[in-house]
Every structure is written in C-alpha cells, then in structure tokens.
C-alpha cells in the first residue's frame, strides 16, 4: 500500500499560513551587545533599515511574505557580517536555514535597488569643493575628487568551461572597482567584472570613465595607482621618480591613495562574507555581484550613522586575491603635462 508523503515547510509548521508575521524574535527583548555580536550593527541602525526597506520586504508576491521585514533584515545582516548561514542564527530569530537564504536574497535586492541613493558623487559645487578640501588636507594634492582602485572578491566557479572569472592567481573572483572620498564614503562602485580582467580594463569599461571623459566632473581628478593609465582626470604616481619634487609628489600620492586601501579593509572586516574567511561566495557571479553592492550600500549608510571607526585588516582569501600589475605609463601628452604642472606648482 502506497503511503502519501507530504513535503513540509518548517516555518509553516512553527508559525502557520497566511499573512501572519514571524514575531518570535523581538529587538526590544535583547541587549545592544547581543545585536552587535550577532548582527554587527546597533539597534537604531537596524530600526533605520526596517524603515528604509520595509515596504520592499513586505511585497505580497515574495515567498517570504510571512516573515517580517525586521526578521529578514536580521537574517541578511547575520549573513553579511558572518559569511555563513549559521543554524544558531536561524534558531535565534525563529526561521529555517532555507528561509534565511530567501531573506538574504530579498534584502540584497532591496539594497541594490537603492544603491544610487547612497553611492554617488555629490552634485552641487559646494560639496565638490568640500571633497577637494578634505583630500588636500591629507597630503597637499589639490583637485582630488576621489581615490580609485580595484579589489577581488572570491566566488565559486560558475562552471568548468568559463575561465573568464579566473584571476592571475588561479582563483575565481569578481574584480570590483570602487572610488571613495577622504572619509571612506564610496562615491562609485562597479562589482560585476570577471576576475580575469586587469584593473585598467575594468576602469576602461566602467561607467565612471564615460562620465569623466564627457566632462561630467570638471576641474578635478581621481587618484589611481600604477595599475591604471595616466589620464587628464586620473593622476597616477611616477614610475621612476628622480627629482625631489617627484619624490614628494609620489609620497603625497601614496598617503592620499591609502584611503581606498583602508576602506577595503573596513568593508572586508565588517562584512565577512566578502573576506574569504568562511569560503567563497556560493552564488552565481550576478548574485555575488549584488551581495557585494549591497554590502557597499550598508557601508555608506553606516558612515552616515557615525559608524566610521577604521577597522583592522581582515585575514582570509580575499586578502590573498589582491594582484600586482606592471607599472602603466600613458602616452597621453595632455595628461602628462597636467601632472608636470601639478609637480611644478605644488611640490617643487
């Protein structure tokens, strides 16, 4: 005699069907220390995210419609900051690991939808001048609108045949381009490029390049390291400095550009899903790209809320993925003349 077998939803068994929300976990029932240790952020920050994302996370078409926005956000923060779908974390907020995975997907998409709201260059002249003033106060380089660099985030192999995501160290990764200001606030982020692409190629293909080439950000430039070509809007260090002025320029360039490296370390330390310590991101390149962007949005929001203490470097696979490229020299004579004028005017 055949025995009928029903596939049961663990959350359904525990909490029922329909439009009920999972309210087993209450923020007000736990301490701030607990929230920081489990989810990486304080209570008021989490409340802000609930207000910001609540409408998107309450869409009736989502499979997790019975899970409250608050619970979805806690599940996602737990994953972003720990790098793993921990059973004890799901138990703490009253959902299964499968539901945690759905929550991460929902929150990630909600944050990605708001990326342009939190990651952008300022538009008014006063704010642009403030960018330049903040950078100038660091090491004396004028006209700097941001510092740019790339960082690799390890992902699982998309498939055996696709080698485009294999970087120079033989690991699958996404090569992510980021620009930040003097405080580490991200001004531009592109997270979709395969790890096989060199930094200069990633920048060349970026929307950022089109914006600067079109003169959208006039009267200023970015600072990039020697993995990029010198451009009229991108100042790089000299390959072989010879004069005292050239050495002073290179030292000032290095001190200023170091901000983006510190920002990478902060992001890796805060969002352990990116640092490789719990393994690679176990998602497709597209979903991995969205998770990285979501973490970048959270990084900027955290700075808005005063959570701007520079973190210590994280250890893990992402640290090992940083690549060394040969020094790039540009044949752009106009860019060369701009850099020479900068040397003469401010470092001689």
Secondary structure, 3 states (H helix, E strand, C coil): CCCCCCCCCHHHHHHCCCCCCCCCCCHHHCCHHHHHHHHCCCHHHHHHHHHHHHHHHCCCCCCCCCCCHHHHHHHHHHHHHHCCCCHHHHHHHCCCHHHHHHHHHHHHHHHHHCHHHHCCCCCCHHHHHHHHHHHHHHHCCCCEEEEEEEEEEEECCCCCCCCCCECCCCCEEEEEEEEECCCCCEEEEEEEEECCCCHHHHHHHCHHHHHHHCCCCCCCEEEECCCCCCECCEECCCCCCCCHHHHHHHHHHHHHHHHHHHHHHHHHHHCCCCCCCCCCECCCHHHHHHHHHHHHHHHHHHHHCCCCCCCCCCCCHHHHCCCCCCCCCCCCHHHHHHHHHHHHHHCC
